[in-house]
Amino acid sequence: MRGVTEPDLPELLRVDREVFPDDPYPYFVLRAHMEVHGDSILVLDDGQRLHGYALFLTVSDGCIGWILSLGVAPERRGAGLGRRLLLEVLRHLRERRVHEARTTVEPTNAAAITLYQSLGFSSEGTVRRDYLEPGQDRVIMKLVLG
Ligand SMILES: CC(C)(COP(=O)(O)OP(=O)(O)OC[C@H]1O[C@@H](n2cnc3c(N)ncnc32)[C@H](O)[C@@H]1OP(=O)(O)O)[C@@H](O)C(=O)NCCC(=O)NCCS
């Protein structure tokens, strides 16, 4: 696991499409994220290709950190990589003295919800209907970091 670098961009685009086949980021969005806050993108790299990544950022007052993407390539799932990525994101957020981590997940995404819950996140208890677009409901999950 390491921070992203500019030459990773094509691979990042590829792995994002593998992880989120229904809603991949367009190239220009990943480019913009890298330019604006590349220090908040972690990648899983075996030296040949990327197998997952996490993208997070802190909002302007620095109190809240949003995990915008966290994903592991399908063939590498179930081996602890998602947990390692998330723990590293939380370590970065704590280092930045962020008070609360937040993320959104699909209400039916049991793997993600269980992973986040296992590290202390809890959901608001309500499903935000049409949160991303009509028909794209999400649950907001939060963890107080102290
Ligand atoms: C969610 C995701 C990142 C988990 O990655 P992973 O590497 O498979 O997860 P890990 O192997 O580290 O598992 C960590 C914990 O997650 C939970 N988990 C993982 N897969 C699960 C599944 N299929 N069902 C239920 N819980 C699951 C378990 O609590 C697991 O802990 P355990 O192994 O001690 O039981 C991965 O499934 C993924 O990339 N999904 C698509 C993208 C996504 O939905 N991202 C989250 C929203 S942005």
The ligand as an SDF file (V2000), in Angstrom:
LIG
                    3D

 48 50  0  0  0  0  0  0  0  0999 V2000
  -16.0920   -3.6990    0.5930 C   0  0  0  0  0  0  0  0  0  0  0  0
  -14.7460   -4.2140    0.1120 C   0  0  0  0  0  0  0  0  0  0  0  0
  -13.7730   -3.0340    0.0030 C   0  0  0  0  0  0  0  0  0  0  0  0
  -14.1840   -5.2020    1.1300 C   0  0  0  0  0  0  0  0  0  0  0  0
  -12.8720   -5.5420    0.7350 O   0  0  0  0  0  0  0  0  0  0  0  0
  -12.2170   -6.9690    1.1030 P   0  0  0  0  0  0  0  0  0  0  0  0
  -10.7640   -6.8740    0.8290 O   0  0  0  0  0  0  0  0  0  0  0  0
  -12.9610   -8.0620    0.4480 O   0  0  0  0  0  0  0  0  0  0  0  0
  -12.4990   -7.0120    2.6710 O   0  0  0  0  0  0  0  0  0  0  0  0
  -11.6480   -7.7800    3.7770 P   0  0  0  0  0  0  0  0  0  0  0  0
  -11.1790   -9.0890    3.2350 O   0  0  0  0  0  0  0  0  0  0  0  0
  -10.6270   -6.8550    4.3160 O   0  0  0  0  0  0  0  0  0  0  0  0
  -12.7700   -8.0580    4.8690 O   0  0  0  0  0  0  0  0  0  0  0  0
  -12.8930   -7.2080    5.9830 C   0  0  0  0  0  0  0  0  0  0  0  0
  -14.2550   -7.4150    6.6270 C   0  0  0  0  0  0  0  0  0  0  0  0
  -15.2810   -6.9780    5.7370 O   0  0  0  0  0  0  0  0  0  0  0  0
  -16.4360   -7.7910    5.9070 C   0  0  0  0  0  0  0  0  0  0  0  0
  -16.7110   -8.4750    4.6580 N   0  0  0  0  0  0  0  0  0  0  0  0
  -15.8980   -8.5880    3.5900 C   0  0  0  0  0  0  0  0  0  0  0  0
  -16.5340   -9.2380    2.5940 N   0  0  0  0  0  0  0  0  0  0  0  0
  -17.7700   -9.5390    3.0480 C   0  0  0  0  0  0  0  0  0  0  0  0
  -18.9160  -10.1680    2.4760 C   0  0  0  0  0  0  0  0  0  0  0  0
  -18.9040  -10.6310    1.2150 N   0  0  0  0  0  0  0  0  0  0  0  0
  -20.0300  -10.2580    3.2240 N   0  0  0  0  0  0  0  0  0  0  0  0
  -20.0780   -9.7730    4.4800 C   0  0  0  0  0  0  0  0  0  0  0  0
  -19.0170   -9.1680    5.0860 N   0  0  0  0  0  0  0  0  0  0  0  0
  -17.8920   -9.0480    4.3780 C   0  0  0  0  0  0  0  0  0  0  0  0
  -16.1010   -8.7700    7.0280 C   0  0  0  0  0  0  0  0  0  0  0  0
  -16.4590   -8.1500    8.2500 O   0  0  0  0  0  0  0  0  0  0  0  0
  -14.5880   -8.8500    6.9230 C   0  0  0  0  0  0  0  0  0  0  0  0
  -13.9970   -9.2280    8.1240 O   0  0  0  0  0  0  0  0  0  0  0  0
  -13.6790  -10.7980    8.4050 P   0  0  0  0  0  0  0  0  0  0  0  0
  -12.8510  -11.2550    7.2510 O   0  0  0  0  0  0  0  0  0  0  0  0
  -12.9440  -10.7530    9.6950 O   0  0  0  0  0  0  0  0  0  0  0  0
  -15.0130  -11.4630    8.4550 O   0  0  0  0  0  0  0  0  0  0  0  0
  -14.8810   -4.9650   -1.2620 C   0  0  0  0  0  0  0  0  0  0  0  0
  -15.9180   -5.9050   -1.1560 O   0  0  0  0  0  0  0  0  0  0  0  0
  -15.1510   -4.0620   -2.4420 C   0  0  0  0  0  0  0  0  0  0  0  0
  -14.2220   -3.5030   -3.0330 O   0  0  0  0  0  0  0  0  0  0  0  0
  -16.4320   -3.8990   -2.8190 N   0  0  0  0  0  0  0  0  0  0  0  0
  -16.8140   -3.0690   -3.9890 C   0  0  0  0  0  0  0  0  0  0  0  0
  -16.5950   -1.6090   -3.7060 C   0  0  0  0  0  0  0  0  0  0  0  0
  -17.3760   -1.1370   -2.5130 C   0  0  0  0  0  0  0  0  0  0  0  0
  -18.5160   -1.5150   -2.3260 O   0  0  0  0  0  0  0  0  0  0  0  0
  -16.7580   -0.2420   -1.7020 N   0  0  0  0  0  0  0  0  0  0  0  0
  -17.3890    0.3050   -0.5090 C   0  0  0  0  0  0  0  0  0  0  0  0
  -18.2250    1.4910   -0.7700 C   0  0  0  0  0  0  0  0  0  0  0  0
  -17.2740    2.8590   -1.4310 S   0  0  0  0  0  0  0  0  0  0  0  0
  1  2  1  0
  2  3  1  0
  2  4  1  0
  2 36  1  0
  4  5  1  0
  5  6  1  0
  6  7  2  0
  6  8  1  0
  6  9  1  0
  9 10  1  0
 10 11  2  0
 10 12  1  0
 10 13  1  0
 13 14  1  0
 14 15  1  0
 15 16  1  0
 15 30  1  0
 16 17  1  0
 17 18  1  0
 17 28  1  0
 18 19  1  0
 18 27  1  0
 19 20  2  0
 20 21  1  0
 21 22  1  0
 21 27  2  0
 22 23  1  0
 22 24  2  0
 24 25  1  0
 25 26  2  0
 26 27  1  0
 28 29  1  0
 28 30  1  0
 30 31  1  0
 31 32  1  0
 32 33  2  0
 32 34  1  0
 32 35  1  0
 36 37  1  0
 36 38  1  0
 38 39  2  0
 38 40  1  0
 40 41  1  0
 41 42  1  0
 42 43  1  0
 43 44  2  0
 43 45  1  0
 45 46  1  0
 46 47  1  0
 47 48  1  0
M  END
$$$$
